[in-house]
Amino acid sequence: MRLRGLGRDLKVSGRVLKHADMNAHNTFEQTEAVKPQMFDGITNVSEGVLMAALPPMSVVVLTLT
């Protein structure tokens, strides 16, 4: 993913929800089979451009401040 036109003093953090098994889900017995984790796929933030590598089968939330 690449976002352009962002401010120079940009701070980025993120959370990701992912699992290697596309059918994985939480149950009453396995309450944390799939859980949010810190996202470390931000590859570059410079000159108003943010680049990130998104994992397959994931949901990523980025916070830009």
N, CA, C and O of each residue as an XYZ file, in Angstrom:
260
protein
N       0.850     -1.155      0.000
C       0.000      0.000      0.000
C       0.898      1.221      0.000
O       1.940      1.226      0.656
N       0.502      2.263     -0.734
C       1.258      3.507     -0.763
C       0.278      4.673     -0.671
O      -0.647      4.776     -1.477
N       0.480      5.543      0.303
C      -0.323      6.758      0.456
C       0.571      7.955      0.198
O       1.679      8.032      0.728
N       0.097      8.889     -0.616
C       0.885     10.088     -0.928
C       0.160     11.333     -0.458
O      -1.040     11.301     -0.187
N       0.902     12.442     -0.361
C       0.311     13.724     -0.006
C       0.115     13.913      1.481
O      -0.718     14.718      1.897
N       0.865     13.192      2.285
C       0.741     13.288      3.735
C       1.729     14.317      4.269
O       2.713     14.645      3.605
N       1.467     14.820      5.455
C       2.350     15.805      6.069
C       3.721     15.233      6.401
O       3.884     14.021      6.537
N       4.694     16.112      6.527
C       6.071     15.677      6.793
C       6.279     15.209      8.229
O       7.134     14.357      8.467
N       5.534     15.733      9.185
C       5.702     15.364     10.594
C       4.759     14.227     10.981
O       4.252     14.193     12.102
N       4.532     13.328     10.085
C       3.570     12.254     10.278
C       4.108     11.179     11.221
O       5.243     10.724     11.088
N       3.271     10.790     12.168
C       3.563      9.656     13.046
C       2.531      8.577     12.723
O       1.335      8.855     12.639
N       2.999      7.363     12.545
C       2.123      6.263     12.136
C       2.262      5.101     13.115
O       3.369      4.702     13.476
N       1.130      4.576     13.530
C       1.113      3.341     14.311
C       0.006      2.467     13.738
O      -0.863      2.949     13.011
N       0.041      1.201     14.064
C      -0.972      0.328     13.493
C      -1.191     -0.941     14.285
O      -0.365     -1.346     15.103
N      -2.336     -1.560     14.015
C      -2.713     -2.851     14.599
C      -3.157     -3.734     13.435
O      -3.699     -3.249     12.442
N      -2.920     -5.019     13.573
C      -3.288     -5.961     12.523
C      -4.021     -7.143     13.148
O      -3.696     -7.592     14.247
N      -5.008     -7.627     12.421
C      -5.742     -8.837     12.790
C      -5.472     -9.837     11.670
O      -5.890     -9.627     10.531
N      -4.769    -10.932     11.996
C      -4.389    -11.895     10.954
C      -4.237    -13.287     11.544
O      -4.103    -13.466     12.755
N      -4.263    -14.264     10.648
C      -4.018    -15.660     11.022
C      -3.635    -16.397      9.745
O      -4.122    -16.056      8.667
N      -2.781    -17.388      9.848
C      -2.355    -18.157      8.676
C      -3.506    -18.957      8.064
O      -3.513    -19.214      6.860
N      -4.472    -19.348      8.887
C      -5.635    -20.108      8.427
C      -6.784    -19.143      8.164
O      -7.271    -18.489      9.087
N      -7.218    -19.051      6.912
C      -8.284    -18.115      6.548
C      -9.586    -18.400      7.294
O     -10.402    -17.494      7.468
N      -9.794    -19.630      7.733
C     -11.022    -19.996      8.437
C     -10.892    -19.917      9.955
O     -11.810    -20.314     10.673
N      -9.776    -19.416     10.447
C      -9.572    -19.313     11.898
C     -10.571    -18.325     12.496
O     -10.920    -17.318     11.879
N     -11.014    -18.631     13.688
C     -11.946    -17.747     14.393
C     -11.889    -18.062     15.887
O     -11.443    -19.134     16.296
N     -12.339    -17.131     16.667
C     -12.377    -17.318     18.118
C     -13.627    -18.103     18.505
O     -14.680    -17.985     17.877
N     -13.479    -18.901     19.551
C     -14.602    -19.657     20.103
C     -14.593    -19.465     21.616
O     -13.698    -18.817     22.158
N     -15.575    -20.022     22.287
C     -15.586    -19.962     23.746
C     -14.401    -20.737     24.324
O     -13.876    -20.381     25.379
N     -13.984    -21.797     23.630
C     -12.849    -22.598     24.100
C     -11.512    -21.954     23.740
O     -10.565    -22.014     24.524
N     -11.430    -21.346     22.573
C     -10.202    -20.684     22.106
C     -10.509    -19.206     21.886
O     -10.795    -18.774     20.769
N     -10.443    -18.456     22.952
C     -10.858    -17.046     22.890
C      -9.825    -16.133     22.244
O     -10.141    -14.992     21.907
N      -8.602    -16.610     22.066
C      -7.571    -15.758     21.481
C      -6.892    -16.413     20.285
O      -5.704    -16.194     20.050
N      -7.634    -17.209     19.531
C      -7.076    -17.815     18.322
C      -6.693    -16.726     17.317
O      -5.656    -16.813     16.659
N      -7.527    -15.717     17.209
C      -7.258    -14.557     16.355
C      -7.371    -13.329     17.241
O      -8.424    -13.071     17.822
N      -6.288    -12.575     17.343
C      -6.319    -11.390     18.203
C      -5.480    -10.275     17.585
O      -4.534    -10.548     16.846
N      -5.819     -9.025     17.882
C      -5.051     -7.896     17.345
C      -3.608     -7.924     17.844
O      -3.324     -8.304     18.980
N      -2.714     -7.510     16.957
C      -1.292     -7.408     17.279
C      -0.778     -6.071     16.760
O      -1.424     -5.419     15.941
N       0.387     -5.677     17.247
C       1.014     -4.472     16.716
C       1.396     -4.733     15.264
O       1.868     -5.821     14.933
N       1.197     -3.749     14.402
C       1.530     -3.878     12.984
C       2.922     -3.321     12.747
O       3.192     -2.159     13.053
N       3.810     -4.150     12.200
C       5.178     -3.709     11.943
C       5.513     -3.689     10.452
O       6.685     -3.757     10.080
N       4.502     -3.597      9.604
C       4.714     -3.632      8.162
C       4.926     -2.288      7.505
O       4.960     -2.202      6.278
N       5.071     -1.226      8.303
C       5.315      0.092      7.724
C       6.762      0.116      7.256
O       7.686      0.011      8.064
N       6.955      0.254      5.946
C       8.294      0.147      5.378
C       8.973      1.487      5.168
O      10.202      1.556      5.149
N       8.198      2.560      5.009
C       8.815      3.857      4.757
C       7.810      4.971      5.006
O       6.651      4.875      4.602
N       8.258      6.024      5.671
C       7.471      7.242      5.832
C       8.438      8.392      5.591
O       9.241      8.731      6.460
N       8.355      8.990      4.403
C       9.236     10.115      4.102
C       8.655     10.935      2.966
O       7.976     10.409      2.084
N       8.929     12.226      2.997
C       8.521     13.158      1.940
C       7.048     13.033      1.590
O       6.681     13.086      0.417
N       6.211     12.868      2.591
C       4.770     12.816      2.375
C       4.246     11.518      1.799
O       3.106     11.466      1.337
N       5.062     10.457      1.818
C       4.645      9.158      1.279
C       4.767      8.101      2.376
O       5.800      7.994      3.036
N       3.710      7.331      2.559
C       3.696      6.215      3.508
C       3.618      4.922      2.711
O       2.744      4.768      1.858
N       4.522      3.999      2.985
C       4.490      2.692      2.330
C       4.381      1.614      3.397
O       5.059      1.672      4.423
N       3.521      0.628      3.147
C       3.327     -0.459      4.104
C       3.082     -1.760      3.351
O       2.432     -1.775      2.305
N       3.607     -2.844      3.894
C       3.384     -4.180      3.343
C       2.278     -4.841      4.161
O       2.460     -5.133      5.343
N       1.133     -5.073      3.526
C      -0.016     -5.650      4.221
C       0.013     -7.170      4.103
O       0.164     -7.696      3.000
N      -0.130     -7.883      5.216
C      -0.127     -9.346      5.169
C      -1.376     -9.875      4.461
O      -2.424     -9.230      4.489
N      -1.268    -11.048      3.828
C      -2.460    -11.644      3.223
C      -3.472    -12.012      4.306
O      -3.102    -12.299      5.444
N      -4.738    -11.998      3.939
C      -5.838    -12.390      4.837
C      -5.793    -11.618      6.148
O      -5.868    -12.213      7.224
N      -5.673    -10.309      6.063
C      -5.553     -9.501      7.279
C      -6.445     -8.270      7.211
O      -6.918     -7.871      6.146
N      -6.656     -7.691      8.367
C      -7.295     -6.385      8.492
C      -6.289     -5.514      9.236
O      -5.842     -5.864     10.329
N      -5.938     -4.374      8.636
C      -4.949     -3.479      9.230
C      -5.601     -2.132      9.499
O      -6.300     -1.586      8.645
N      -5.367     -1.603     10.687
C      -5.835     -0.266     11.047
C      -4.599      0.580     11.309
O      -3.800      0.269     12.192
N      -4.444      1.658     10.534
C      -3.334      2.581     10.727
C      -3.855      3.853     11.368
O      -4.918      4.353     10.999
N      -3.113      4.370     12.319
C      -3.439      5.641     12.954
C      -2.387      6.648     12.530
O      -1.200      6.471     12.804
N      -2.828      7.707     11.858
C      -1.927      8.757     11.383
C      -2.137      9.988     12.243
O      -3.256     10.490     12.342
N      -1.076     10.480     12.866
C      -1.182     11.684     13.692
C      -0.097     12.656     13.314
O      -0.009     13.738     13.893
